[in-house]
Amino acid sequence: MAALEILELLGGLAECWCWFALTGSCLVWLVTLGSVWLEDDSPHWAALVGLMLHAAVISVVVYFWGTGGEKGKVGGGQAKPVAQAKAAQ
């Protein structure tokens, strides 16, 4: 039973590796203006490029998503009510 689960896990990893190779090849193809299709010559390099591409996209999304709603807030959004309360006194 455990061997079957390990094979399913490896099959899932192989599918992910193929997706990384495809996206890496597409990126290299776009950057080189269509002169290099990296998956044919060296699929492992293509997968590595695709993995780095996905990591970069996820990092950018997390960075902008995490800082998107916090612009203009000082002290967790407590600055304006405190200033208004002091002005009212």
Buried (B, 14 or more C-beta within 10 A) or exposed (E): EEEEEEEEEEEEEEEBBBBBBBBBBBBBBEEEEEEBEBBEEEBEBBBBBBBEBBEEEEEEEEEEEEEEEEEEEEEEEEEEEEEEEEEEE
